[in-house]
């Protein structure tokens, strides 16, 4: 496994793009599968606003996120967002983090990609 130098991917939606939920979930699943297959993994993936919903029970991408975590990608989940949606107890993958943690990885990153 190689790593793109200091790359952070930010997932801010419960899916990818602006379409109906089925298509958004299909796109994010495809994106994460391709990311896993690539040799250039990000250092960190952050989840905030509705993106936190991808890390909890019932998410269509838990398997892909667990694989990324197993490959050494840190998954930071906004605890404020989890609490806002009342789903902090349903997290199945990743680390519950605070905004200072997310800000720190963004500031240190050479590249930040927002989905």
Secondary structure, DSSP 8 states (H G I E B T S, - for coil): -EE-TTEEEEE-SSSSSSS-HHHHHHHHHHHHHHHHHSSEE-SEEEE-GGGGGGGBTT-TTHHHHHHHHHTT-EEEEEHHHHHHHT-GGGB-SSEEE-HHHHHHHHHH-SEEEE-
